[in-house]
């Protein structure tokens, strides 16, 4: 059923997520055990968001109907419609990285205190992302009804769970369902700032920052290797480490191969050192207005790398 056996690993994290959710809900008491369970829910929900990104670029299952069901499962794990990755990520971010057509461009983050940029990035870009998602959804309603119906299915199922869990116990729902979902969405959005801020978008190799720590990439399914992902977005996540070492590492500026995510976070955000990839103090030029885009008539989700619908 799987295209690659390596996907057994992210699938196992999904089982951990749902198992932890059931255990925590039945535990019901807000104590240190519950705190540990919520932390695990946040981690596995974020892993679900990362795997959603992977699955949109590279299908997990051989059968299309299985991929459609899987997208609904991923929607429930990180609390956002899986299909909505197409306009914001595939079309906006990949086709127009950090340009006015990229709703998540890093030049939108303009606080002098840099930690505020990473903490609030999801709120900074939310309006632009929602607008792009809405425009694409309207365009695809008639142009690509299969994609549109998939999106609607994900939304309906997600909100059925949202409402049902709130009715069962709103306090547990907030702690065990909505909070881990927000954490996952905050993480998958904010990582864009880490990967592109201060990079050279005109360069073949220096347009993205990579985090090569083995433990991080074990948890995040090799998504620290970002340059190769932009160059070959359809490459399966299990192959990106080798591809990075062979195709990127010999050419990229060494500052764009960060050995430790935690050191980078400490220096960049806690010490407030916003720098370009050369190590110079950096603040983005004035941010231009968003450019509205209308998908070309011939563009479908599949053309944009969303091959699972």
C-alpha positions as CSV (number, residue, x, y, z in Angstrom):
1,X,0.0,0.0,0.0
2,X,2.9,2.4,0.8
3,X,5.0,3.8,-2.0
4,X,8.0,3.8,0.4
5,X,8.5,1.8,3.5
6,X,10.2,4.8,5.2
7,X,6.7,6.3,5.7
8,X,6.0,3.6,8.3
9,X,7.9,5.9,10.7
10,X,5.7,9.0,10.3
11,X,2.6,6.8,10.3
12,X,3.8,5.4,13.7
13,X,3.9,9.0,15.1
14,X,0.2,9.4,14.1
15,X,-0.7,6.3,16.1
16,X,1.2,7.8,19.1
17,X,-0.8,11.1,18.6
18,X,-4.2,9.4,18.7
19,X,-3.2,7.0,21.4
20,X,-1.9,9.9,23.6
21,X,-5.1,11.9,22.9
22,X,-7.3,9.0,24.2
23,X,-5.1,8.4,27.2
24,X,-5.0,12.1,28.2
25,X,-8.8,12.5,27.7
26,X,-9.4,9.5,29.9
27,X,-6.9,10.7,32.5
28,X,-8.9,13.9,32.8
29,X,-6.9,15.4,35.6
30,X,-4.7,18.5,35.1
31,X,-1.5,17.3,36.8
32,X,2.1,16.7,35.8
33,X,1.1,13.6,33.9
34,X,-1.3,15.6,31.9
35,X,1.4,18.2,31.2
36,X,3.7,15.4,29.8
37,X,0.9,14.1,27.7
38,X,0.1,17.5,26.3
39,X,3.8,18.0,25.4
40,X,3.7,14.7,23.5
41,X,0.5,15.8,21.7
42,X,2.2,19.0,20.7
43,X,5.2,17.1,19.3
44,X,3.2,14.6,17.4
45,X,0.8,17.2,16.1
46,X,3.7,19.1,14.8
47,X,5.1,16.0,13.2
48,X,1.7,15.6,11.6
49,X,2.0,19.1,10.1
50,X,5.5,18.2,8.8
51,X,4.2,15.0,7.3
52,X,1.3,16.8,5.7
53,X,3.8,19.0,4.0
54,X,5.6,15.9,2.8
55,X,2.5,14.1,1.6
56,X,1.3,17.1,-0.4
57,X,4.6,17.0,-2.3
58,X,5.0,13.3,-2.5
59,X,2.1,10.8,-2.1
60,X,2.4,8.2,0.7
61,X,0.0,5.5,-0.6
62,X,-0.3,3.9,-4.0
63,X,-4.0,4.3,-4.3
64,X,-5.5,7.8,-4.7
65,X,-8.5,7.1,-2.4
66,X,-6.1,6.1,0.4
67,X,-4.2,9.4,0.0
68,X,-7.5,11.2,0.2
69,X,-8.4,9.5,3.5
70,X,-4.9,10.1,4.7
71,X,-5.3,13.8,4.1
72,X,-8.4,13.8,6.3
73,X,-6.4,12.0,9.1
74,X,-3.6,14.6,8.8
75,X,-6.2,17.3,9.0
76,X,-7.3,15.9,12.3
77,X,-3.8,15.6,13.6
78,X,-2.7,19.2,13.1
79,X,-6.0,20.9,13.0
80,X,-6.0,22.5,9.6
81,X,-7.3,21.3,6.2
82,X,-4.5,19.4,4.5
83,X,-5.5,20.5,1.0
84,X,-5.0,24.2,1.9
85,X,-1.3,23.7,1.8
86,X,-1.6,24.0,-2.0
87,X,-2.1,27.7,-2.4
88,X,0.0,29.0,0.4
89,X,2.9,26.5,0.1
90,X,3.0,25.0,-3.4
91,X,1.9,28.0,-5.3
92,X,2.9,30.9,-3.1
93,X,6.0,29.8,-1.3
94,X,7.6,27.5,-3.9
95,X,6.8,29.4,-7.0
96,X,7.4,32.9,-5.6
97,X,9.6,32.4,-2.5
98,X,9.8,35.6,-0.4
99,X,8.3,37.7,-3.2
100,X,5.1,39.8,-3.0
101,X,3.1,36.7,-4.1
102,X,4.5,34.7,-1.2
103,X,2.0,35.3,1.6
104,X,4.5,33.9,4.2
105,X,7.5,36.0,3.1
106,X,9.9,36.9,5.9
107,X,10.0,40.6,5.1
108,X,6.6,40.8,6.8
109,X,8.3,40.2,10.2
110,X,9.5,43.7,11.1
111,X,9.7,43.9,14.9
112,X,13.0,45.2,16.1
113,X,12.9,42.7,19.0
114,X,13.4,39.6,16.8
115,X,11.9,37.1,19.2
116,X,8.6,38.8,18.6
117,X,8.9,38.0,14.9
118,X,9.2,34.2,15.4
119,X,6.6,34.1,18.2
120,X,4.0,36.1,16.3
121,X,4.8,35.1,12.7
122,X,1.7,33.0,12.4
123,X,-0.4,36.1,13.3
124,X,1.6,38.4,11.1
125,X,0.9,36.3,7.9
126,X,-2.5,35.0,8.8
127,X,-4.6,37.6,6.9
128,X,-2.5,37.2,3.7
129,X,-2.6,33.4,3.9
130,X,-6.4,33.4,4.4
131,X,-6.9,35.7,1.5
132,X,-4.7,33.5,-0.8
133,X,-6.4,30.3,0.3
134,X,-9.9,31.8,-0.3
135,X,-9.0,33.1,-3.8
136,X,-7.6,29.7,-4.7
137,X,-10.6,27.8,-3.3
138,X,-13.0,30.0,-5.3
139,X,-11.0,29.5,-8.5
140,X,-10.8,25.7,-8.1
141,X,-14.5,25.1,-7.3
142,X,-15.3,24.7,-10.9
143,X,-11.9,24.2,-12.4
144,X,-10.9,21.3,-10.2
145,X,-14.0,20.0,-8.4
146,X,-12.1,16.9,-7.1
147,X,-9.7,19.1,-5.2
148,X,-12.5,21.3,-4.0
149,X,-14.6,18.4,-2.7
150,X,-11.5,17.0,-0.9
151,X,-11.0,20.4,0.8
152,X,-14.6,20.6,1.8
153,X,-14.5,17.0,3.2
154,X,-11.5,17.9,5.4
155,X,-13.2,21.0,6.7
156,X,-16.5,19.3,7.5
157,X,-14.8,16.4,9.3
158,X,-12.5,18.7,11.3
159,X,-15.3,20.9,12.5
160,X,-17.4,17.9,13.4
161,X,-14.6,16.9,15.7
162,X,-14.1,20.5,17.0
163,X,-17.7,20.9,17.9
164,X,-18.1,17.3,19.3
165,X,-15.1,17.5,21.6
166,X,-16.2,21.0,22.8
167,X,-19.6,19.6,23.7
168,X,-18.1,16.6,25.5
169,X,-15.7,18.6,27.7
170,X,-14.7,22.1,26.6
171,X,-11.8,22.3,29.0
172,X,-10.2,19.1,27.9
173,X,-10.9,20.1,24.3
174,X,-9.0,23.3,24.6
175,X,-6.0,21.6,26.3
176,X,-5.8,18.4,24.4
177,X,-7.2,19.3,21.0
178,X,-7.0,23.0,20.2
179,X,-3.7,23.8,22.0
180,X,-1.6,21.1,20.3
181,X,-3.2,22.0,16.9
182,X,-2.2,25.7,17.4
183,X,1.3,24.7,18.4
184,X,1.6,22.6,15.2
185,X,0.3,25.4,13.0
186,X,2.6,27.9,14.7
187,X,5.6,25.7,14.3
188,X,5.0,24.8,10.6
189,X,4.4,28.5,9.8
190,X,7.2,30.0,11.9
191,X,9.8,27.6,10.5
192,X,9.6,29.6,7.2
193,X,11.3,32.5,9.0
194,X,14.1,30.3,10.2
195,X,14.7,28.8,6.8
196,X,14.7,32.0,4.6
197,X,15.3,35.1,6.6
198,X,18.5,36.9,5.5
199,X,19.2,34.4,2.7
200,X,20.1,35.2,-0.9
201,X,17.0,34.3,-2.9
202,X,18.8,35.0,-6.2
203,X,21.4,32.3,-5.4
204,X,21.2,28.8,-6.7
205,X,22.3,27.4,-3.3
206,X,22.1,30.1,-0.7
207,X,18.4,30.8,-0.8
208,X,17.6,28.6,2.2
209,X,19.0,27.9,5.7
210,X,19.4,24.2,6.6
211,X,19.4,22.6,10.0
212,X,21.5,19.4,9.8
213,X,21.3,18.1,13.4
214,X,20.6,14.4,13.2
215,X,18.2,14.3,16.1
216,X,16.2,17.2,14.8
217,X,15.9,15.6,11.4
218,X,14.9,12.3,13.0
219,X,12.0,14.1,14.7
220,X,11.1,16.2,11.7
221,X,11.5,13.6,8.9
222,X,14.6,15.3,7.4
223,X,12.8,18.6,6.9
224,X,15.9,20.4,8.1
225,X,17.4,19.9,4.6
226,X,15.5,22.8,3.0
227,X,17.6,23.8,0.1
228,X,17.3,20.5,-1.7
229,X,13.6,20.6,-1.0
230,X,13.2,23.8,-2.9
231,X,15.3,22.5,-5.8
232,X,13.6,19.1,-5.9
233,X,10.2,19.5,-4.1
234,X,9.0,16.1,-5.2
235,X,11.9,14.2,-3.7
236,X,10.8,11.9,-0.9
237,X,11.8,13.0,2.6
238,X,13.9,9.9,3.2
239,X,16.2,10.8,0.3
240,X,16.8,14.4,1.1
241,X,19.8,13.9,3.5
242,X,21.8,12.0,0.9
243,X,20.8,14.5,-1.8
244,X,21.8,17.4,0.4
245,X,25.2,15.9,1.1
246,X,25.9,15.2,-2.5
247,X,24.3,18.2,-4.3
248,X,24.1,21.0,-1.8
249,X,26.8,20.7,0.9
250,X,29.8,21.2,-1.5
251,X,28.4,24.5,-2.8
252,X,26.3,26.2,0.0
253,X,27.7,28.9,2.3
254,X,28.7,27.2,5.6
255,X,26.6,29.6,7.6
256,X,23.5,28.1,5.9
257,X,24.4,24.7,7.3
258,X,23.4,25.1,11.0
259,X,24.6,22.3,13.2
260,X,22.1,23.1,16.0
261,X,18.6,24.5,15.8
262,X,18.7,25.3,19.5
263,X,21.9,27.3,19.3
264,X,20.5,29.2,16.3
265,X,17.3,30.0,18.1
266,X,19.3,31.2,21.2
267,X,21.7,33.4,19.3
268,X,19.2,34.8,16.8
269,X,16.1,35.4,18.9
270,X,17.1,35.4,22.6
271,X,20.3,37.5,21.9
272,X,18.4,39.5,19.3
273,X,21.0,39.0,16.5
274,X,19.1,39.2,13.2
275,X,21.8,38.5,10.6
276,X,22.0,37.6,6.9
277,X,23.7,34.4,5.9
278,X,27.0,36.2,5.7
279,X,26.8,37.1,9.4
280,X,26.1,40.8,8.8
281,X,23.3,42.7,10.7
282,X,20.1,42.3,8.8
283,X,16.8,44.0,8.6
284,X,14.5,43.4,5.6
285,X,13.8,46.3,3.1
286,X,10.4,47.8,3.1
287,X,7.8,45.1,2.6
288,X,5.8,45.6,-0.6
289,X,2.0,45.1,-0.7
290,X,0.8,41.6,-1.4
291,X,0.3,40.8,-5.0
292,X,-3.0,39.2,-5.7
293,X,-2.7,36.2,-7.9
294,X,-5.2,34.4,-10.0
295,X,-4.2,30.8,-11.0
296,X,-3.7,30.4,-14.7
297,X,-6.5,28.5,-16.3
298,X,-4.2,25.5,-17.0
299,X,-2.8,25.3,-13.4
300,X,-4.2,22.5,-11.3
301,X,-3.2,21.3,-7.8
302,X,-1.2,18.6,-9.5
303,X,0.8,21.1,-11.6
304,X,1.7,22.8,-8.3
305,X,3.1,19.6,-6.7
306,X,-0.1,18.5,-4.9
307,X,-0.2,15.0,-6.2
308,X,-2.3,13.3,-3.6
309,X,-5.8,14.3,-4.7
